[in-house]
C-alpha cells in the first residue's frame, strides 16, 4: 500500500503542471499554453515523427522522456528559451526539483524517471537528442502558425531561433530542412527581429 500511496501522491503533485504557463500560445488561441499541454503535445509529436529521427530511436523511451522532462517546472518554473538572464541558475533549480519530485516515488521508479530526465537533459544519446529536437520544434511550429506571436511579444531575433534550435538538425535533419525555410520566411515577414 505504501508504494501505491507514493505513486498517487506523485500523480496529484503533477497536477501542478497545469498551472505553469509557458510563453507560447496554442495555435489560434489567445492564451498561453501550460506545461501539461506542452508535454502531452510534444510526446505525441515524437510518436508521429519518430521515423525522421537519425539514427533511429526507441519511441517509447523518447515519449517517456518527453512526458517527464518538464516535471521539474513544478518547482523551478518554466524558463523561456530565449531569455538568457533567466537561464542563469536554471540547471541548479531543476536538479533540486528533480531530486524532490522523483524522490516522491518508490525507489525503482524514482531511479528510472530520474535517469530518463537526465538523459533528456544531457542529450548524449540518440533518444535524448530526438526528444530535445521535438521539444524545440513544437514551439517553433506554434509560432509559425500564430504569425510569430510569442517571438514578437518577447523581441526574439532570427539568430537566437537558429542558434537555440539548430540541435534539431543533429537528431532529425529532415525536420530541420523543413522548418529552416519557414523561419527565413518568418524573418522576412518581420515576425523575427
HELIX and SHEET records of a PDB file:
HELIX    1   1 UNK A    2  UNK A   14  1                                  13    
HELIX    2   2 UNK A   15  UNK A   19  5                                   5    
HELIX    3   3 UNK A   35  UNK A   49  1                                  15    
HELIX    4   4 UNK A   50  UNK A   52  5                                   3    
HELIX    5   5 UNK A   59  UNK A   68  1                                  10    
HELIX    6   6 UNK A   73  UNK A   76  1                                   4    
HELIX    7   7 UNK A   84  UNK A   87  1                                   4    
HELIX    8   8 UNK A   90  UNK A  102  1                                  13    
HELIX    9   9 UNK A  107  UNK A  122  1                                  16    
HELIX   10  10 UNK A  126  UNK A  145  1                                  20    
HELIX   11  11 UNK A  149  UNK A  153  1                                   5    
HELIX   12  12 UNK A  158  UNK A  165  1                                   8    
HELIX   13  13 UNK A  167  UNK A  171  1                                   5    
HELIX   14  14 UNK A  173  UNK A  188  1                                  16    
SHEET    1   A 2 UNK A  21  UNK A  25  0                                        
SHEET    2   A 2 UNK A  32  UNK A  34 -1                                        
END                                                                             
